[in-house]
Amino acid sequence: MKEDDVKISRKKPIFPVGTGLLKYLKAYQRDGKLPMTYSDLLNFQETIPSLDKFGNDTLWEIPLYPPHIQDTLYDQLKIVYAQLKASGNTRIVQHKVIEKIEFCAFGNTHPFRIKIVNRLNDVYDYFYIKQADASRIYGLELEEIVSPNQVNYLYDRDTLVEEHIVGIPGDTFAKTKMDAPDYNQTRIAKEFVKFNERCVISMLGDMRAYNFVMQITPDFDDFQFRIRAIDFDQQFYEGNIKVYLPQFFKENLPFVKLSMDHLNEKTVLQYQQEERSSIVHRVRSERHRIKDLRDASSTQQLSTKENIEKLKEGYARYYENENYFKCKSMTDIIELNVKNVIRQVQL
């Protein structure tokens, strides 16, 4: 692996959910009848900066609503949380209050982050409300199918509700935790190699360190590490294959250097092969779902013709496989990626 900074030239457009994808979401119970929409949260008058516990600007803003709008929104948000977490059972929010709404103006889907607190014990949770974007939804679904992680979200009209993914932001981990004496550096490097492999196969782009989190689990004799994506805005849109390889972002240089220091070519290949085998197992067990997802994309715009042409050329070189030139869509490329992985595992 090597580091070579990648630039994403311009903001990705939002693609509306088509009829095929909508049918898929209903079939797999991802749709819901929400009491509010994303647009309702835009009825704020002004915003103030949101600061962390050290007084630093988080780059999120706190929207200020008129009292009558805020009261209604808070009640509706509690119902949304109950739908996301408990299939609409509002008993789970009887003792919960909405403590804070935050707004991110620079994200592709301009998300709102909601903090909900149990007033009996001060335990809190977060969830997100975003503009519905078809490519993002495909990213969430592929994460569910291809990765070892589960995702929880709901879709309704122009609105996407997502569960908070717990973990230490990758950039924070690299700066403050990576060199902890209790952590096995080789295990961290191994996980980055596997994460890199998952991204290039599932075509999840823009995995800079602040777009993924590190989850740390104490084991009986050591710590286990898992990198989880938290931003799916750049799912198979860009035409540059390097966008789908986290190793090429300068923000991930600490992880790349760690891998170069602690792994050799043989171990990198071994970990890549392990991840491919895991992906093949998951795809086979979810073959009906992934077929339905592929069919749902057949009439759905997910990128531009220029990006598709450029990307299939990039993957043809990367995998040394001229069959990529026959691909007509981003989902054709992913399907061929999976077939390549299955073929490699069987060799």
C-alpha positions in Angstrom: 0.0 0.0 0.0 1.1 3.5 -0.6 -0.1 7.0 0.2 -1.0 9.4 -2.7 -3.6 12.1 -1.9 -6.8 12.0 -3.8 -9.0 14.9 -4.6 -12.8 14.8 -5.0 -13.4 17.5 -7.5 -16.9 18.6 -6.7 -19.9 17.9 -4.6 -22.0 14.8 -5.5 -25.6 15.6 -6.5 -28.4 14.0 -4.6 -30.2 11.2 -6.6 -33.9 10.7 -5.8 -35.2 7.3 -4.9 -36.6 5.5 -7.9 -39.6 3.1 -8.1 -37.3 0.0 -8.1 -35.4 1.1 -5.0 -38.7 2.1 -3.3 -40.1 -1.4 -3.9 -36.9 -2.9 -2.5 -37.1 -0.8 0.6 -40.7 -1.9 1.2 -39.8 -5.5 0.7 -37.0 -5.4 3.3 -38.9 -3.2 5.7 -36.6 -0.2 5.4 -39.5 2.2 4.7 -41.6 3.9 7.4 -44.4 6.4 7.8 -42.6 9.2 9.8 -44.5 11.9 11.6 -42.2 14.5 10.1 -39.9 15.1 7.2 -36.3 16.4 6.7 -37.8 19.7 5.4 -39.6 20.3 8.8 -36.2 20.6 10.5 -35.2 23.4 8.1 -37.7 25.8 9.8 -35.1 27.4 12.0 -34.5 31.1 12.3 -30.8 31.1 12.9 -27.9 29.0 14.1 -25.1 29.2 16.7 -21.9 27.2 16.7 -21.8 23.9 18.5 -18.8 23.5 20.8 -17.3 20.3 22.2 -16.6 19.8 25.9 -13.3 21.5 25.5 -14.9 24.6 23.9 -13.7 23.8 20.4 -15.9 24.4 17.4 -17.2 21.1 16.1 -18.2 22.6 12.7 -21.8 21.6 13.5 -24.4 24.3 14.2 -27.3 24.5 16.7 -30.4 25.6 14.9 -32.8 27.9 16.9 -36.5 27.3 16.4 -39.5 29.4 17.5 -40.9 27.8 20.7 -44.1 26.5 19.1 -42.2 24.8 16.3 -39.6 23.4 18.7 -42.1 21.7 21.0 -43.8 20.0 18.1 -40.5 18.9 16.5 -39.3 17.4 19.8 -42.4 15.4 20.2 -42.2 14.1 16.6 -38.4 13.3 17.0 -39.2 11.1 20.0 -41.6 9.1 17.8 -39.1 8.9 15.0 -36.5 7.5 17.5 -39.1 4.9 18.7 -39.7 3.9 15.1 -36.0 3.5 14.5 -35.2 1.6 17.7 -38.4 -0.2 18.7 -40.7 -0.6 15.6 -42.7 2.4 16.8 -43.2 1.3 20.5 -43.3 4.7 22.2 -43.0 3.3 25.6 -39.2 3.4 25.2 -39.3 7.2 25.0 -41.6 7.9 27.9 -38.7 9.1 30.0 -36.6 10.5 27.2 -36.1 14.1 26.1 -34.6 15.7 23.1 -31.6 17.6 24.5 -30.1 19.1 21.3 -30.5 19.3 17.5 -27.3 20.0 15.5 -27.0 20.8 11.8 -24.1 20.2 9.4 -24.2 22.7 6.5 -21.2 21.3 4.7 -22.2 17.6 4.3 -23.7 16.3 1.1 -27.0 15.5 2.7 -26.9 18.4 5.2 -27.6 16.1 8.1 -29.2 16.9 11.4 -27.8 15.1 14.5 -30.3 14.5 17.3 -29.3 13.9 20.9 -31.9 12.1 23.0 -31.4 11.6 26.8 -33.0 9.4 29.4 -33.9 11.8 32.2 -33.9 9.0 34.8 -30.3 8.2 34.4 -28.8 10.7 31.9 -27.9 7.9 29.4 -28.0 9.4 25.9 -28.0 8.3 22.3 -27.8 10.0 18.9 -29.6 9.5 15.6 -29.4 11.4 12.3 -32.0 12.8 9.9 -30.8 13.5 6.4 -32.0 14.2 2.9 -32.8 10.9 1.2 -30.2 10.1 -1.5 -30.4 6.9 -3.6 -26.7 6.3 -3.8 -26.4 6.7 0.0 -29.1 4.1 0.5 -27.3 1.7 -1.8 -24.2 2.3 0.3 -26.1 1.4 3.5 -27.5 -1.7 1.9 -24.1 -2.9 0.6 -22.7 -2.3 4.1 -25.4 -4.6 5.5 -24.7 -7.3 2.9 -20.9 -7.1 2.2 -19.4 -5.9 5.5 -19.5 -7.7 8.9 -21.6 -4.8 10.2 -25.3 -4.2 10.5 -26.9 -0.9 9.8 -30.3 0.5 11.0 -32.1 3.1 9.0 -35.6 4.2 7.8 -36.7 5.9 4.6 -39.8 8.0 4.0 -40.3 10.5 1.1 -37.4 13.0 1.2 -36.1 11.8 4.5 -33.5 9.3 5.7 -33.2 8.4 9.4 -30.0 6.7 10.5 -28.8 5.1 13.7 -25.7 6.4 15.3 -22.6 4.3 14.7 -20.5 4.2 17.9 -16.7 4.5 17.7 -13.7 6.7 17.9 -13.4 8.9 14.8 -10.5 7.6 12.7 -8.6 10.9 12.7 -9.0 11.2 16.5 -7.8 7.6 17.0 -4.8 8.2 14.8 -3.8 11.3 16.8 -4.5 10.2 20.3 -5.0 6.4 20.6 -3.1 4.6 17.9 0.2 4.5 19.8 -1.3 3.3 23.1 1.0 0.8 24.7 -1.8 -1.7 25.3 -2.7 -1.8 21.6 -1.3 -4.3 19.2 -0.2 -2.2 16.3 -0.2 -5.2 13.9 -3.9 -5.8 14.7 -4.7 -2.2 13.8 -2.8 -2.4 10.5 -4.5 -5.7 9.7 -7.9 -4.1 10.1 -7.0 -1.2 7.9 -5.9 -3.6 5.1 -9.2 -5.4 5.4 -11.2 -2.2 5.4 -9.3 -1.0 2.3 -10.3 -4.3 0.6 -14.0 -4.0 1.5 -14.1 -0.5 0.2 -12.6 -1.2 -3.2 -14.9 -4.2 -3.7 -18.1 -2.5 -2.6 -17.1 0.8 -4.2 -17.5 2.9 -1.0 -15.7 6.1 -1.6 -14.2 9.0 0.3 -13.2 7.0 3.4 -11.0 9.6 4.8 -10.2 9.2 8.5 -13.0 11.4 9.7 -15.5 9.4 7.7 -14.9 6.1 9.6 -14.7 5.2 13.2 -12.5 2.7 15.1 -14.4 0.3 17.4 -12.3 -1.3 20.1 -13.3 -4.5 21.9 -11.3 -5.9 24.8 -10.7 -9.7 24.4 -9.5 -12.1 27.0 -5.9 -11.5 26.1 -5.8 -8.5 23.8 -7.9 -5.8 22.0 -9.8 -6.4 18.8 -10.2 -3.5 16.3 -12.8 -2.9 13.6 -13.1 0.0 11.3 -16.6 1.1 10.4 -17.7 3.5 7.7 -20.0 6.2 9.0 -20.5 8.2 5.7 -22.0 6.6 2.7 -22.5 9.8 0.5 -19.8 8.7 -2.0 -21.1 5.3 -2.8 -20.1 4.4 -6.4 -20.4 7.9 -7.8 -16.8 9.0 -8.6 -14.9 7.9 -11.7 -11.5 7.7 -10.0 -10.8 4.2 -8.6 -8.5 5.7 -6.0 -11.5 7.3 -4.3 -12.5 3.8 -3.4 -9.1 2.9 -1.9 -8.7 4.5 1.6 -4.9 4.0 1.3 -4.7 6.9 -1.1 -6.1 9.7 1.1 -3.5 11.9 3.0 -5.8 11.8 6.0 -5.2 8.1 6.3 -1.4 8.4 6.1 -0.9 7.3 9.8 -2.8 4.0 9.0 -0.8 3.5 5.8 2.6 4.1 7.6 1.5 1.7 10.4 0.7 -1.0 7.8 4.0 -0.5 6.1 5.9 -0.7 9.4 4.2 -3.8 10.7 3.2 -5.8 7.7 5.0 -7.3 4.8 3.7 -8.2 1.3 2.8 -11.8 2.3 0.8 -10.7 5.3 -1.0 -8.0 3.4 -2.0 -10.6 0.8 -3.1 -13.0 3.5 -5.4 -10.4 5.1 -6.8 -9.4 1.8 -7.6 -13.0 1.0 -9.2 -13.4 4.5 -11.5 -10.4 3.8 -12.4 -11.7 0.3 -13.3 -15.1 1.7 -15.6 -13.4 4.3 -17.2 -11.3 1.6 -17.9 -14.4 -0.5 -19.5 -16.1 2.5 -21.7 -13.1 3.2 -22.7 -12.6 -0.4 -23.6 -16.3 -0.8 -25.8 -16.2 2.3 -27.5 -13.0 1.1 -27.6 -13.9 -2.6 -31.4 -13.2 -2.9 -31.1 -9.9 -1.3 -28.1 -8.7 -3.4 -30.0 -9.9 -6.5 -33.0 -7.8 -5.5 -30.7 -4.8 -4.8 -29.1 -5.2 -8.3 -32.5 -5.4 -9.9 -33.7 -2.3 -8.1 -30.8 -0.3 -9.5 -31.5 -1.2 -13.1 -33.6 1.9 -13.7 -32.0 4.1 -11.0 -29.5 6.9 -11.9 -26.5 6.7 -9.5 -23.7 8.5 -11.4 -22.8 10.0 -14.7 -21.9 8.3 -17.9 -18.5 9.9 -17.8 -17.7 8.6 -14.3 -18.9 5.1 -15.3 -16.6 5.0 -18.4 -13.6 6.2 -16.4 -14.2 3.9 -13.5 -14.6 0.7 -15.5 -11.3 1.5 -17.1 -9.8 1.9 -13.7 -11.1 -1.4 -12.4 -10.1 -3.1 -15.6 -6.5 -2.1 -14.9 -6.7 -2.8 -11.2 -8.0 -6.4 -11.6 -6.3 -6.9 -15.0 -9.7 -7.9 -16.4 -11.0 -6.6 -19.7 -14.6 -7.7 -18.9 -15.0 -4.4 -17.1 -15.2 -2.7 -20.4 -18.6 -4.4 -21.0 -20.1 -2.8 -17.8 -22.9 -0.3 -18.5 -23.5 0.9 -14.9 -22.0 1.2 -11.5 -23.8 -1.8 -10.2 -22.5 -3.9 -13.2 -19.0 -3.0 -11.9 -19.8 -4.1 -8.4 -21.3 -7.3 -9.6 -18.1 -8.0 -11.5 -16.0 -7.1 -8.4 -17.9 -9.8 -6.5 -17.5 -12.3 -9.3 -13.8 -11.6 -9.3 -13.6 -12.1 -5.5 -15.4 -15.4 -5.8 -13.1 -16.5 -8.5 -10.0 -15.5 -6.5 -11.2 -17.4 -3.4 -11.8 -20.5 -5.4 -8.3 -20.6 -6.9 
